[in-house]
Amino acid sequence: MDGMVHSIETMGTVDGPGIRFVVFLQGCPLRCRYCHNPDTWVWDAGTVRSTDELLAQYNRYLPYFRNGGITVSGGEPLCQMEFVTELFTEARKRGIHTCLDTSGITFDKNDEAKKKNFYSLTKVTDLVMLDIKHMDSEQHIKLTGSSVENVLDFALFLDGSGTEIWIRHVLVPGWTDDRESLTRLGTFTGRLKNLKAIDLLPYHKMGKIKYDKLNMTYPLSGVPECQPEEIKRARNIILEAVRKARLEEENKCRK
């Protein structure tokens, strides 16, 4: 099967465990204000690649992928779900660890036919890195152009399927860093049985140069970059909420 690929990183170290072969797919329905890859948004750009070609390229770097594997990111990889499912199916046959980096925005809990495709994907996916951009739906719309409900539904779906989940959250000053929002994030994620990690990513402006090249206005030009002390503060708030949520779940089980 062929897919539309934006780019490939052969030695990725921040897109899942170990050193990884990272495939960035083309196309995304979201318009995140802090997106550093606006060139992935459109559907008709990129390069057509087959699953066989990608696995052959992976094999050329195999000695370097210690404790790693293949990660598919974007753009939004779930927009090419059949392609990802085939790639992961073939990767699993070769004993390759598979990781999906997604916003989960295309999930629809009421679409039973589509959910079958999601089940097929989870069966060949070892880890999902789910980007929860904001817990409040209204703020999520302001930040990305879409509601957060499908994202949270997807997290619960993954948890029910037994798939390991790695939550990612970009800390944007003035947008996603208030105590209430962080507490809600910790409370929600703390109830996920298959939670593997929570990864806080500091907002930065390194992608601004792409907007300039594309003659696009950078949406958050007045927002300062996130500092290390802010990450530490936010992490403590989230982890406190995670602990409380897990304690509540444990108490429910005892009753």
MARKOL-107518 format. One line per field, with one value per residue: residue number from 1; x, y, z of N, C-alpha, C, O, CB in turn; residue in three letters. Coordinates in steps of 0.1 Angstrom, whole numbers, plus 2048, in hexadecimal, padded with zeros to 3 digits. Glycine has a CB too. Layout:
BEGIN
pos: c(NUM,...)
n_px: c(X,...)
n_py: c(Y,...)
n_pz: c(Z,...)
ca_px: c(X,...)
ca_py: c(Y,...)
ca_pz: c(Z,...)
c_px: c(X,...)
c_py: c(Y,...)
c_pz: c(Z,...)
o_px: c(X,...)
o_py: c(Y,...)
o_pz: c(Z,...)
cb_px: c(X,...)
cb_py: c(Y,...)
cb_pz: c(Z,...)
code: c(Ala,...)
END
This chain:
BEGIN
pos: c(1,2,3,4,5,6,7,8,9,10,11,12,13,14,15,16,17,18,19,20,21,22,23,24,25,26,27,28,29,30,31,32,33,34,35,36,37,38,39,40,41,42,43,44,45,46,47,48,49,50,51,52,53,54,55,56,57,58,59,60,61,62,63,64,65,66,67,68,69,70,71,72,73,74,75,76,77,78,79,80,81,82,83,84,85,86,87,88,89,90,91,92,93,94,95,96,97,98,99,100,101,102,103,104,105,106,107,108,109,110,111,112,113,114,115,116,117,118,119,120,121,122,123,124,125,126,127,128,129,130,131,132,133,134,135,136,137,138,139,140,141,142,143,144,145,146,147,148,149,150,151,152,153,154,155,156,157,158,159,160,161,162,163,164,165,166,167,168,169,170,171,172,173,174,175,176,177,178,179,180,181,182,183,184,185,186,187,188,189,190,191,192,193,194,195,196,197,198,199,200,201,202,203,204,205,206,207,208,209,210,211,212,213,214,215,216,217,218,219,220,221,222,223,224,225,226,227,228,229,230,231,232,233,234,235,236,237,238,239,240,241,242,243,244,245,246,247,248,249,250,251,252,253,254,255)
n_px: c(808,804,80E,80C,828,837,851,86F,880,89D,8AB,89C,897,884,86B,85D,867,88A,8A1,894,883,873,855,846,826,812,7F9,7DF,7C3,7C1,7C9,7DF,7EA,804,812,82E,833,824,825,81D,802,7F1,7E2,7EB,806,828,838,832,833,839,82F,842,859,85F,864,87A,88C,88E,89B,8B5,8C0,8C0,8D3,8D6,8BF,8BB,8A7,892,87D,862,852,834,82A,81F,814,7F4,7F2,7DD,7CC,7D4,7CE,7CB,7E2,7F5,7EE,7F4,810,818,80F,820,838,836,837,851,85C,85E,85C,83F,832,81A,816,7FF,7E2,7CA,7B2,7A2,792,773,75B,741,740,73E,748,760,76D,774,78A,79B,79F,7AD,7C4,7CE,7D5,7ED,7FE,816,81A,809,80E,7FD,7F2,7E5,7D8,7C9,7B4,79B,77F,777,78E,79F,794,79A,7B5,7BC,7A8,795,77F,786,77A,77B,795,799,786,793,7AA,79E,794,7AC,7B6,7A4,7A9,7C1,7D8,7F8,7FD,80B,80B,80C,812,812,820,815,81A,802,7EE,7EB,7F4,7E9,7DF,7C6,7C0,7D6,7D3,7BB,7C4,7D6,7C5,7B4,7C6,7D1,7BF,7C1,7C8,7DC,7F0,810,823,827,82D,839,83C,84F,843,850,860,86B,860,858,866,85E,844,84A,857,842,832,81F,80D,81A,808,80C,81F,823,825,839,855,854,861,87A,874,859,850,857,846,82D,82E,82E,815,804,80C,805,7E9,7E6,7EE,7D9,7C3,7C8,7C8,7AE,7A2,7AC,7A0,785,786,789,772)
n_py: c(7F4,817,836,859,86A,882,887,876,86B,85D,857,85B,868,872,86A,854,835,82E,82E,839,832,84A,852,86C,874,883,89C,8AA,8B0,8C3,8E4,8EE,908,909,8F8,8EA,8E0,8EA,8E5,8CB,8CB,8CC,8B5,8AC,8AD,8A2,881,864,845,822,808,7F3,7FF,811,7FF,7F2,807,80C,7F4,7F9,808,7F9,7EF,804,809,805,7F8,805,80D,811,82F,840,85F,881,8A0,88F,86F,85D,864,856,83B,820,81C,81F,80A,7F4,7F7,7F4,7DA,7CB,7D2,7C8,7AC,7AA,7AD,7C7,7E3,7F7,818,831,853,86A,881,877,881,879,864,855,84D,845,83A,81C,80C,819,816,7FC,7FB,80A,7F8,7E4,7F1,7F6,7DC,7D7,7EA,7F5,80A,829,84A,863,883,89A,8B8,8CB,8CB,8D7,8DB,8F2,903,8F2,8F3,90D,90B,8F8,8F5,8E1,8CD,8BC,8A4,88C,885,87F,86A,858,852,844,82F,822,81B,808,7F5,7EB,7F5,804,825,845,863,883,8A6,8C7,8E2,902,922,936,929,90D,908,90D,906,8F9,8EC,8DB,8CB,8BE,8B0,89E,890,883,873,865,851,83F,81E,813,825,830,845,868,883,8A3,8BD,8D9,8F8,907,91D,913,90B,921,92B,91C,925,93E,938,92D,943,948,954,953,945,947,95B,96E,960,955,93E,91E,919,906,905,908,8F1,8DF,8E7,8E3,8C7,8BE,8C5,8B6,89C,89A,89B,883,870,873,86C,851,846,84A,839,821,81F,81D,803,7F4,7F5)
n_pz: c(800,7F9,807,810,817,82C,837,843,860,869,880,898,8B9,8CB,8C7,8D3,8E4,8E5,8C9,8AA,88B,87B,86B,85B,852,838,839,84D,862,877,883,893,8A8,8B1,8A0,892,879,861,847,844,843,82B,813,7FA,7F7,7FD,7FA,7E8,7F7,7FC,813,812,808,81D,832,828,827,843,84B,842,855,86B,87F,890,89E,8BB,8D4,8C9,8AD,896,891,889,87F,87A,86B,86B,873,874,860,84B,850,848,839,84E,85E,84D,84B,866,86A,85A,865,87F,879,875,88D,896,8AB,8AE,8AC,8AF,8A9,8B1,8AF,8B3,8A8,894,89D,8A3,8B9,8B4,89B,890,87B,874,88C,88C,87B,88A,89F,892,88C,8A6,8AE,8A2,8AC,8C2,8D4,8DB,8D6,8E3,8DC,8F0,8EE,8FB,917,91A,906,8F8,8F9,8EB,8D2,8CB,8CB,8B8,8A5,8A6,8BA,8DA,8E1,8D1,8D3,8EF,8F0,8E0,8F0,905,8F6,8EE,906,90E,8FB,903,8FA,8FE,90A,904,910,901,905,8FD,90C,90C,913,922,915,918,932,94B,96D,971,958,955,96B,965,94F,95B,96C,95A,94B,95F,964,950,949,93A,938,92F,930,936,923,923,90E,906,8FA,8DC,8C4,8AD,895,888,872,85D,858,84F,837,829,826,83A,856,876,890,8AD,8B3,8C7,8DE,8F9,8FA,90A,92A,93D,959,959,94D,961,976,96B,967,981,98A,979,97F,99A,998,989,99C,9AF,9A0,99B,9B4,9BB,9A9,9B2,9CB,9C3,9B9,9CF,9DC)
ca_px: c(800,80C,80A,812,832,83D,860,874,88B,8A3,8B0,893,899,87A,85E,85B,873,896,8A4,888,880,866,84E,83C,81D,80D,7EB,7DA,7B7,7C3,7D1,7E4,7F0,812,817,83B,833,819,827,817,7F3,7EA,7E1,7F1,815,82F,83D,82C,83C,832,834,84E,864,862,86A,887,895,890,8A5,8C2,8C5,8BC,8DC,8D6,8B2,8BB,89C,88A,873,85C,847,82D,825,819,806,7EB,7F4,7D0,7C5,7D8,7CE,7CD,7F1,7FD,7EB,7FC,81E,81A,80D,82C,843,834,83B,860,860,862,853,837,82D,812,815,7F3,7D9,7BD,7A7,799,78A,764,756,734,742,742,750,76D,773,77A,797,7A4,7A3,7B7,7D1,7D4,7DB,7FB,804,81B,819,803,811,7F1,7F4,7DA,7DC,7C2,7A9,78F,77C,777,79B,7A4,790,7A2,7C3,7BE,79D,78C,77C,78F,773,77F,7A3,797,780,79E,7B2,797,794,7B9,7B8,79B,7AE,7CD,7E4,800,7FB,815,804,815,80B,81A,81D,815,817,7F5,7E4,7E9,7FD,7E2,7DD,7B9,7C1,7E0,7CD,7B1,7CC,7DB,7BA,7AF,7D0,7D3,7B5,7C4,7CF,7E8,7F9,81E,82B,821,838,837,845,84F,840,85B,85C,874,859,854,86D,856,839,84F,859,835,82B,814,80E,81B,7FD,810,82B,825,826,847,858,852,86E,87B,86E,84B,84E,858,83A,822,82F,82A,806,7FE,80F,7FD,7DC,7E7,7EE,7CC,7B9,7CB,7C4,79F,79E,7AF,796,779,787,789,764)
ca_py: c(800,823,841,866,86D,88F,886,86B,86D,850,855,863,865,878,865,847,82F,82A,835,834,836,852,855,877,874,88F,89F,8AB,8B8,8CD,8F0,8F2,915,908,8EE,8EE,8DA,8EE,8DF,8BE,8CC,8C9,8A7,8A8,8AF,896,877,857,83A,816,802,7EB,809,816,7F5,7F0,812,809,7EA,7FE,80F,7F0,7ED,810,80B,7FD,7FA,80E,808,81A,839,847,86C,889,89D,886,862,856,867,84B,830,813,81B,81D,7FC,7EA,7F9,7EE,7CC,7C5,7D4,7BE,79F,7AA,7AF,7D5,7EA,801,823,83B,860,86F,889,86F,88A,873,85A,858,841,841,834,80E,807,81F,811,7EF,7FF,80E,7EC,7DD,7F8,7F4,7CF,7D7,7F6,7F2,816,835,857,86B,891,8A1,8C5,8D3,8C3,8DE,8DA,900,907,8E9,8F8,919,908,8EF,8F6,8D6,8C9,8B2,898,880,882,878,85D,84F,84E,83A,823,81C,815,7FD,7EB,7E6,7FC,80D,833,84E,870,88F,8B3,8D3,8ED,90E,92D,93D,921,8FF,907,911,8FB,8F1,8E4,8D1,8C2,8B6,8A7,894,888,87B,86A,85C,847,836,813,810,831,82D,851,875,88B,8B1,8C3,8E8,900,90E,924,90F,909,92E,92D,915,92E,949,933,92B,94F,947,95B,94A,948,94A,963,976,957,952,930,918,918,8F9,905,907,8E3,8D8,8EB,8DC,8B9,8BB,8C6,8AA,88F,89A,897,875,868,874,865,843,843,849,82D,815,81F,817,7F5,7ED,7F5)
ca_pz: c(800,7F8,810,80D,821,82C,839,84B,869,86A,88D,8A2,8C7,8D3,8C2,8D8,8EB,8DE,8BC,8A2,87D,87C,85F,85C,847,833,83B,85B,863,881,880,8A0,8A8,8B3,897,88C,86C,859,839,843,843,81E,810,7ED,7F7,802,7F1,7E9,7FB,7FF,81F,80F,807,82A,83A,822,82C,851,84C,83F,861,876,88A,899,8A5,8C7,8DD,8C2,8A4,88C,895,87E,884,86F,866,874,86C,873,853,841,85A,841,836,85A,862,845,84E,873,869,854,86F,88A,874,875,89B,898,8B4,8A6,8B4,8A8,8AF,8AB,8B7,8B5,8A5,88A,8A3,8A5,8C1,8AF,88E,892,870,875,898,888,875,895,8A6,889,88E,8B4,8AF,89D,8B2,8D0,8DC,8D5,8DD,8E0,8DF,8F5,8ED,906,91D,918,8F7,8F2,8F7,8E1,8C5,8C9,8C9,8AD,89B,8A8,8C8,8E0,8E5,8CA,8D9,8FB,8ED,8DB,8FB,90C,8ED,8EE,914,90E,8F2,909,8F4,906,906,909,90E,8FF,907,8FA,916,905,91C,920,90E,91E,93E,957,976,96F,94C,958,975,95D,947,964,971,94F,947,96A,964,945,94F,932,937,930,933,933,91E,922,904,907,8EE,8D6,8B7,8A2,889,882,866,852,855,847,82A,823,826,843,862,881,899,8BB,8B3,8D3,8EA,8FC,8FA,918,931,945,966,957,94B,96E,97E,965,969,98F,98B,972,987,9A6,993,985,9A8,9B5,998,99C,9C2,9BB,9A2,9BB,9D6,9BD,9B7,9DC,9E1)
c_px: c(809,806,811,81B,837,84C,863,880,891,8A8,8A9,895,88E,86C,85B,868,87E,898,89A,889,873,861,844,833,817,7FE,7E7,7CE,7B8,7CB,7D6,7EC,800,819,824,83D,827,819,821,807,7EC,7EC,7E9,7FF,81B,834,836,836,834,837,840,85A,868,869,878,891,898,89B,8B3,8C9,8C3,8C6,8DC,8C9,8B2,8AF,892,87F,86E,851,841,827,820,81D,7FE,7EB,7E7,7C8,7CA,7D9,7D1,7DC,7F9,7FA,7F3,80B,821,819,81A,838,842,839,84B,865,864,857,84C,831,826,812,80A,7EB,7CC,7B1,79D,790,77C,75E,748,735,747,74B,75E,774,77A,788,7A0,7A8,7AE,7C4,7D7,7DA,7E9,803,809,819,812,808,806,7F3,7E7,7DD,7D6,7B7,79B,78B,77C,785,7A2,7A1,798,7B0,7C6,7B4,793,78A,785,787,778,78D,7A1,790,78A,7A7,7AB,796,7A1,7BB,7AF,7A1,7BB,7DA,7EB,7FF,806,80F,80E,80C,815,817,820,811,80B,7EB,7E1,7F0,7F6,7DF,7D1,7BB,7CB,7DB,7C3,7B8,7D1,7D0,7B5,7BA,7D3,7CA,7B7,7CD,7DC,7F1,808,827,823,82D,834,841,844,84C,84D,857,865,86E,855,85A,865,84A,83E,852,84D,82C,81E,817,80F,812,801,81D,82D,826,834,849,857,860,86E,874,85F,847,84E,84B,82E,822,82B,81B,800,800,807,7EE,7DB,7E6,7E0,7C2,7BC,7C7,7B5,79B,7A1,7A4,788,77A,786,77A,75B)
c_py: c(80C,82E,84E,86A,87B,88E,87A,86F,860,84D,85E,85F,86B,874,857,841,82C,833,830,83A,83D,856,860,877,881,890,8A0,8B4,8C3,8D8,8F5,8FE,914,8FD,8F3,8E7,8DD,8E9,8D1,8BF,8C7,8BA,8A3,8AB,8A2,88D,86A,84C,82E,810,7FA,7F4,80E,80B,7F1,7FB,810,7FF,7EE,804,805,7EF,7F9,811,802,802,804,807,812,822,83F,853,874,897,895,879,85A,859,85D,83E,823,811,818,80E,7F2,7EB,7F2,7DF,7C5,7C7,7CA,7B0,79E,7AD,7BE,7DC,7F6,80B,82D,848,868,879,882,876,883,868,85E,84C,83C,83A,826,809,80C,819,803,7F1,803,802,7E4,7E4,7F6,7E6,7CE,7E3,7F4,7FE,821,841,861,87A,897,8AF,8CF,8CB,8CA,8DF,8E8,905,8FE,8EE,905,916,900,8EF,8EB,8D3,8BE,8A5,88B,87B,87A,86B,853,84A,843,82D,81B,815,808,7F1,7E5,7EB,805,81C,83C,85C,87B,89C,8BE,8DE,8FB,919,935,936,914,8FD,90A,904,8F2,8E7,8D9,8C7,8B9,8AC,89B,88B,87F,870,860,850,83D,82B,810,81C,82D,839,85D,87E,89A,8B7,8D3,8EF,907,914,91F,90D,916,930,927,91E,939,944,931,937,94F,94F,951,94E,94C,952,96B,96D,954,943,92B,916,90B,8F9,904,8F9,8DC,8DB,8E3,8CD,8B5,8BC,8BA,89E,88F,896,888,86C,868,86B,856,83E,841,83D,820,814,819,808,7ED,7EC,7EA)
c_pz: c(800,802,80C,819,820,82D,842,853,86C,878,898,8B0,8D0,8CF,8C6,8DE,8E1,8D2,8B2,894,87D,86E,861,850,844,836,84A,85B,86E,87C,88D,89F,8A9,8AA,891,87E,864,84B,838,842,836,81B,804,7EC,7FC,7F6,7F3,7EC,7FE,80C,81D,80E,814,833,835,827,83B,853,849,84B,86D,881,894,8A1,8B1,8D0,8D6,8B9,89A,893,889,884,878,870,870,86D,86B,867,848,849,853,83E,843,85F,85B,849,85C,873,864,85E,87A,886,875,883,89E,8A1,8AD,8B0,8AB,8B0,8A9,8B5,8BA,8B0,89B,890,8A5,8AC,8BC,8A1,88F,887,871,881,895,883,880,89D,89F,88B,89C,8B5,8AA,8A2,8C0,8D9,8D4,8DD,8D9,8E5,8E3,8F7,8F7,90A,91B,909,8F1,8EF,8EC,8D3,8C2,8C5,8BC,8A2,89D,8B7,8CD,8E2,8DE,8CF,8E6,8FA,8E8,8E6,902,903,8EE,8FC,914,906,8F8,903,8FD,901,90D,906,90C,900,906,904,90F,910,919,919,915,92B,94B,960,974,963,94E,962,96E,954,94F,969,966,94C,953,96B,959,94A,947,930,939,935,930,92F,91C,918,905,8FA,8E9,8C9,8AC,895,882,874,85A,84E,84C,839,822,822,82E,850,86E,88C,8A7,8BC,8C0,8E0,8EC,8FC,909,91E,93A,952,965,954,958,976,978,967,977,991,985,97A,994,9A3,98F,992,9AF,9AE,99A,9AA,9C2,9B4,9AA,9C6,9D0,9BC,9C4,9E1,9DA)
o_px: c(813,7FA,81B,816,83B,853,85A,889,88A,8AB,8AE,896,88F,862,858,872,87C,892,899,88F,868,868,83A,838,817,7F7,7EB,7CE,7B0,7D3,7D3,7F5,807,824,825,848,820,80F,821,801,7E2,7F5,7EE,805,815,833,834,840,829,842,849,865,874,873,881,89D,8A3,8A4,8BD,8D5,8C5,8C1,8E0,8C9,8A9,8AD,88A,87A,876,849,849,81F,81C,828,802,7E4,7E5,7BE,7C3,7E3,7D8,7E1,802,804,7F8,811,82B,81F,81E,841,84C,83F,850,871,86B,84B,853,82C,82B,80E,80A,7EE,7C5,7A6,792,787,779,75C,744,72A,753,755,768,781,784,791,7AC,7B3,7B7,7CF,7E3,7E3,7F0,80E,801,816,815,805,805,7F6,7DE,7E5,7DC,7B0,791,794,780,787,7AB,7A9,79C,7B6,7D0,7B6,789,792,78B,78E,77A,790,7A8,793,789,7AB,7B2,796,7A1,7C0,7B4,79E,7C1,7E5,7E4,7FF,809,80E,818,800,81F,80B,82B,806,809,7DF,7D5,7F1,7FC,7DE,7D2,7B7,7C8,7DD,7C2,7B4,7D0,7D3,7B2,7B6,7D7,7CC,7B0,7D8,7E5,7F9,80B,830,819,836,82B,84D,839,852,854,84C,867,874,850,853,865,847,837,84F,84C,821,813,823,807,812,7FA,825,839,827,83B,83F,859,869,864,86E,858,83D,845,846,826,818,824,815,7F6,7F7,803,7E8,7D1,7DE,7DB,7BA,7B2,7C2,7B0,791,799,7A1,781,770,782,777,750)
o_py: c(80D,82E,84E,86D,87F,895,873,876,857,841,866,853,869,87A,84E,848,827,83E,823,844,836,85C,85E,879,88A,886,897,8BF,8CD,8D7,901,900,91C,8FA,8FE,8E7,8D4,8E8,8CB,8B4,8C0,8B3,897,8AC,898,891,866,84B,82F,814,7F9,7F0,80F,80E,7EE,7F8,813,800,7E9,805,80A,7EF,7F8,819,7F9,80D,80A,7FD,81B,81D,844,852,86E,89B,894,877,852,853,85D,837,81A,806,810,808,7E8,7E1,7EB,7D8,7BB,7BE,7C5,7A9,793,7AF,7C0,7DA,7FD,808,830,848,86B,879,886,872,887,862,86A,841,831,836,824,801,805,817,800,7E9,7FF,801,7DF,7DD,7F4,7E4,7C5,7E7,7F1,7FC,823,842,865,87C,89A,8B3,8D8,8C4,8C3,8E3,8EA,90A,903,8EE,906,91D,901,8EB,8EA,8D7,8B6,89B,881,86F,870,861,847,83E,839,822,80F,80A,7FF,7E6,7DB,7E7,80D,81E,83A,860,87C,89C,8BF,8E2,8FF,919,93A,93A,910,8F2,90B,8F9,8E6,8DC,8CD,8BB,8AD,8A1,890,87F,873,864,854,846,833,82D,80B,81C,828,837,85D,880,89D,8B6,8D8,8EB,90D,911,927,90D,915,936,92C,91F,93D,94C,932,936,954,950,948,959,954,94F,96D,973,94F,93B,933,910,906,8EF,8FF,8F4,8D3,8D2,8DE,8C7,8AB,8B3,8B5,896,884,88E,881,863,85D,864,84E,833,838,836,817,809,812,801,7E2,7E4,7E9)
o_pz: c(806,805,804,824,816,825,847,84F,872,87C,89F,8B3,8DC,8D3,8BD,8DD,8D6,8D0,8B0,891,87F,866,869,845,84D,836,852,855,86D,872,891,896,8A4,8AC,88B,878,85F,844,82D,840,837,81E,803,7E1,7FE,7EB,7FE,7E5,803,811,826,813,817,83A,83C,82A,83F,85B,84F,84C,879,88D,89F,8AB,8B3,8D3,8DD,8BD,897,89A,880,88E,86E,875,87C,863,862,863,83E,849,859,83F,842,864,860,84A,85D,87A,86A,85F,87F,88E,876,885,8A7,89F,8A5,8BA,8A0,8BC,89D,8C1,8C3,8B3,89B,889,8A8,8A6,8BF,89C,890,88A,86F,881,89B,885,880,8A2,8A5,88C,89D,8BE,8AE,89D,8C8,8E5,8C8,8E9,8CD,8F1,8DB,8FF,8FC,902,91B,901,8E5,8E5,8E5,8CA,8B6,8BD,8B6,897,896,8BF,8C5,8E6,8E5,8D0,8E8,901,8EC,8E6,906,909,8EF,8FC,91A,908,8F2,906,904,8F5,918,8FA,913,8FC,90D,904,90C,914,90D,918,916,930,955,95A,974,964,94A,960,970,953,94B,96A,969,94B,950,972,957,94F,94D,926,943,93C,928,937,913,91A,904,8F0,8F1,8C4,8A2,88B,877,86C,84F,843,843,82F,816,81E,82A,854,86F,891,8AE,8C5,8C3,8EB,8E3,8FF,912,917,93E,956,96E,959,95B,97D,980,96A,979,998,98A,97C,998,9AA,992,992,9B3,9B3,99B,9AB,9C8,9B8,9AA,9C9,9D7,9BE,9C4,9E9,9DD)
cb_px: c(7F7,80B,80D,807,83D,837,865,877,887,8AD,8BF,885,8A6,87B,85D,856,86E,894,8B3,87B,881,869,848,843,812,80F,7E3,7E5,7AB,7C9,7C9,7ED,7EB,815,80D,847,834,817,835,81A,7EF,7F0,7D3,7E9,819,827,84D,824,845,834,828,84C,860,855,862,887,88E,883,8A2,8C2,8BE,8BA,8EA,8D7,8A7,8C8,8A0,892,867,856,84D,823,831,80A,807,7DD,7FD,7C8,7C9,7E6,7C1,7C4,7F5,7F8,7DC,7FA,822,811,801,82F,842,825,837,865,86B,862,85B,82C,839,804,823,7EA,7D6,7BC,7AC,7A1,791,75D,755,72B,74B,736,74A,76C,769,771,796,79C,796,7B3,7CF,7C9,7D2,7FB,7FB,82A,827,7F4,81F,7E5,7FA,7D5,7D9,7BE,7AB,790,76E,76F,7A3,79F,781,7A1,7C8,7BE,7A3,792,76D,794,764,780,7AB,78F,775,7A6,7B5,789,791,7C4,7B3,78E,7B1,7CD,7DF,80F,7ED,823,7FB,81B,804,81A,827,80B,823,7F8,7E9,7EF,809,7D4,7DD,7AE,7C6,7ED,7C6,7A8,7D7,7E2,7AE,7AD,7DD,7D2,7A7,7CB,7C6,7E3,7F5,823,838,819,83D,837,841,85C,835,868,85E,87B,84D,857,87B,851,833,85D,861,82E,827,812,802,82A,7F4,812,82B,819,81D,84A,866,84A,871,88A,871,847,859,864,838,821,83E,831,801,805,81E,7FC,7D7,7F3,7F8,7C7,7BB,7DA,7C8,799,7A7,7BD,793,777,795,791,75D)
cb_py: c(800,829,83E,871,862,897,893,85F,876,84E,859,862,86B,888,867,83D,823,81C,833,838,82A,85E,848,885,86A,891,894,8B2,8B0,8C7,8FA,8E6,91E,904,8EA,8EA,8CA,8FD,8DF,8B6,8DA,8D2,8A3,8B0,8BB,88F,875,854,83E,80B,7F9,7E3,815,81B,7E8,7F0,820,804,7DF,809,81C,7E2,7EC,81D,807,800,7FF,818,802,812,843,83E,874,888,896,88C,85A,858,876,84F,830,812,828,827,7F9,7ED,808,7F5,7C9,7CC,7E3,7BD,79D,7B5,7A7,7DD,7F0,7FA,82A,835,868,864,896,86C,896,86D,856,85B,845,84D,83D,806,80B,82E,810,7E7,80A,818,7E3,7DD,807,7F6,7C5,7D7,803,7EF,81A,834,85D,865,899,89B,8CB,8E1,8C0,8EC,8D4,90A,906,8DA,8FB,922,900,8E1,8F6,8C9,8C5,8B7,89A,883,88F,881,85F,856,85A,83F,828,826,81F,800,7F1,7D7,803,809,838,84C,874,88E,8B3,8D8,8EB,90F,936,949,91E,8F5,90F,918,900,8FB,8EC,8D8,8C9,8BF,8AE,89B,891,883,871,864,84D,83E,807,80A,83C,828,851,87C,885,8B8,8BF,8ED,909,905,933,902,901,939,928,908,933,94E,926,920,953,938,965,94A,93D,93C,96D,97F,94B,958,92D,90B,924,8F6,912,910,8DD,8DD,8FA,8DF,8B4,8C5,8D3,8A9,88E,8A9,8A0,872,86D,882,868,840,84D,856,82C,817,82D,81E,7F2,7F5,803)
cb_pz: c(80C,7EA,81F,80B,821,838,83F,842,876,860,88D,89E,8CC,8D2,8B3,8CD,8F3,8D9,8B8,8A8,873,885,858,85E,84B,824,835,864,866,88E,878,8A6,8B2,8C1,88C,895,86D,859,835,850,846,813,80F,7E2,800,80B,7F3,7DC,807,7F4,825,802,7FE,831,83A,812,82A,857,842,834,864,870,885,890,89C,8CF,8EA,8B9,8AC,880,8A0,877,88B,86F,859,875,874,87F,84F,83B,861,834,830,865,861,836,84F,87D,860,847,874,88E,866,86C,89E,88A,8C0,89F,8BB,8A6,8AD,8A8,8B0,8C3,89F,87F,8B1,898,8CF,8AF,885,894,862,876,8A3,87E,86A,89E,8A8,87B,88C,8BE,8A7,88E,8B1,8CF,8E1,8D4,8D8,8E7,8D2,903,8DF,901,92B,91E,8F6,8FB,904,8E3,8C5,8D5,8D5,8B2,88E,8A1,8C9,8ED,8E2,8BB,8DB,905,8E3,8D0,904,90F,8DF,8ED,91E,909,8E5,907,8E7,907,90B,901,91A,8F1,916,8EC,922,8F9,91E,918,900,914,93C,954,984,96D,940,95E,980,954,940,970,975,942,943,977,963,93A,94E,925,941,922,92C,93F,910,930,8F6,90D,8F0,8D5,8B9,8A7,88B,88B,866,857,862,84D,82B,82A,817,847,865,887,89A,8C2,8A7,8D5,8E7,90A,8F5,917,93A,947,96D,94B,942,976,97D,956,967,998,984,964,98A,9AC,988,97D,9B2,9B6,989,99A,9CC,9B3,995,9C1,9DB,9AF,9B0,9E6,9DE)
code: c(Met,Asp,Gly,Met,Val,His,Ser,Ile,Glu,Thr,Met,Gly,Thr,Val,Asp,Gly,Pro,Gly,Ile,Arg,Phe,Val,Val,Phe,Leu,Gln,Gly,Cys,Pro,Leu,Arg,Cys,Arg,Tyr,Cys,His,Asn,Pro,Asp,Thr,Trp,Val,Trp,Asp,Ala,Gly,Thr,Val,Arg,Ser,Thr,Asp,Glu,Leu,Leu,Ala,Gln,Tyr,Asn,Arg,Tyr,Leu,Pro,Tyr,Phe,Arg,Asn,Gly,Gly,Ile,Thr,Val,Ser,Gly,Gly,Glu,Pro,Leu,Cys,Gln,Met,Glu,Phe,Val,Thr,Glu,Leu,Phe,Thr,Glu,Ala,Arg,Lys,Arg,Gly,Ile,His,Thr,Cys,Leu,Asp,Thr,Ser,Gly,Ile,Thr,Phe,Asp,Lys,Asn,Asp,Glu,Ala,Lys,Lys,Lys,Asn,Phe,Tyr,Ser,Leu,Thr,Lys,Val,Thr,Asp,Leu,Val,Met,Leu,Asp,Ile,Lys,His,Met,Asp,Ser,Glu,Gln,His,Ile,Lys,Leu,Thr,Gly,Ser,Ser,Val,Glu,Asn,Val,Leu,Asp,Phe,Ala,Leu,Phe,Leu,Asp,Gly,Ser,Gly,Thr,Glu,Ile,Trp,Ile,Arg,His,Val,Leu,Val,Pro,Gly,Trp,Thr,Asp,Asp,Arg,Glu,Ser,Leu,Thr,Arg,Leu,Gly,Thr,Phe,Thr,Gly,Arg,Leu,Lys,Asn,Leu,Lys,Ala,Ile,Asp,Leu,Leu,Pro,Tyr,His,Lys,Met,Gly,Lys,Ile,Lys,Tyr,Asp,Lys,Leu,Asn,Met,Thr,Tyr,Pro,Leu,Ser,Gly,Val,Pro,Glu,Cys,Gln,Pro,Glu,Glu,Ile,Lys,Arg,Ala,Arg,Asn,Ile,Ile,Leu,Glu,Ala,Val,Arg,Lys,Ala,Arg,Leu,Glu,Glu,Glu,Asn,Lys,Cys,Arg,Lys)
END
